[in-house]
Amino acid sequence: MSQFQGTPESAEQRAQRPLARGTEALQRGDAAAAVTHLEEAVELDASCGDAWYNLGVAREGAGDVLDSA
């Protein structure tokens, strides 16, 4: 007897959780945690513009100016 597993999540859907965590970390001023979560988001969905933008902001906030450009 097999159980219905539902539709697999798309890359965009999988990236939403780390994007949300990274954005929340950025809003509370924790740039290092934001970078970690947002890097995961862009790995899961390289087309996520919000994740890329926020990652640049987080890297700049963390003092990683070379990688934020």
C-alpha positions as CSV (number, residue, x, y, z in Angstrom):
1,M,0.0,0.0,0.0
2,S,1.7,3.2,-1.1
3,Q,0.9,6.6,0.4
4,F,0.3,9.7,-1.7
5,Q,3.4,11.9,-1.3
6,G,1.9,15.0,-3.1
7,T,3.6,17.1,-5.6
8,P,7.3,17.6,-5.0
9,E,8.4,21.1,-4.0
10,S,9.9,23.3,-6.7
11,A,13.3,24.9,-6.3
12,E,11.4,28.2,-5.7
13,Q,9.3,26.7,-2.9
14,R,12.3,25.0,-1.2
15,A,14.2,28.4,-1.3
16,Q,11.4,30.2,0.5
17,R,12.2,28.9,4.0
18,P,15.9,29.9,4.0
19,L,15.0,33.2,2.3
20,A,12.5,34.0,5.1
21,R,15.1,33.0,7.8
22,G,17.8,35.1,6.1
23,T,15.5,38.1,5.7
24,E,14.4,37.9,9.3
25,A,18.1,37.7,10.4
26,L,18.9,40.7,8.3
27,Q,16.1,42.7,9.8
28,R,17.3,42.0,13.3
29,G,20.8,43.0,12.4
30,D,22.4,39.5,12.4
31,A,24.3,39.7,9.1
32,A,26.3,36.6,9.6
33,A,23.3,34.4,10.1
34,A,21.5,36.1,7.2
35,V,24.4,35.3,4.9
36,T,24.3,31.6,5.9
37,H,20.5,31.3,5.2
38,L,20.6,33.4,2.0
39,E,23.4,31.4,0.5
40,E,21.3,28.3,1.0
41,A,18.4,30.1,-0.7
42,V,20.4,30.9,-3.8
43,E,21.8,27.4,-3.9
44,L,18.2,26.0,-4.0
45,D,16.9,28.6,-6.5
46,A,19.5,30.6,-8.4
47,S,16.8,32.6,-10.1
48,C,15.5,34.1,-6.8
49,G,16.3,37.8,-7.2
50,D,15.2,38.6,-3.6
51,A,17.6,36.1,-2.2
52,W,20.5,37.5,-4.3
53,Y,19.7,41.1,-3.4
54,N,19.4,40.3,0.3
55,L,22.6,38.2,0.2
56,G,24.5,41.2,-1.2
57,V,23.1,43.4,1.6
58,A,23.9,40.8,4.2
59,R,27.4,40.3,3.0
60,E,28.0,44.1,3.0
61,G,26.6,44.2,6.5
62,A,29.0,41.4,7.6
63,G,31.9,43.3,6.2
64,D,32.4,41.1,3.2
65,V,32.5,43.9,0.6
66,L,34.4,42.0,-2.1
67,D,31.8,39.2,-2.3
68,S,28.8,41.5,-2.1
69,A,29.5,43.1,-5.5
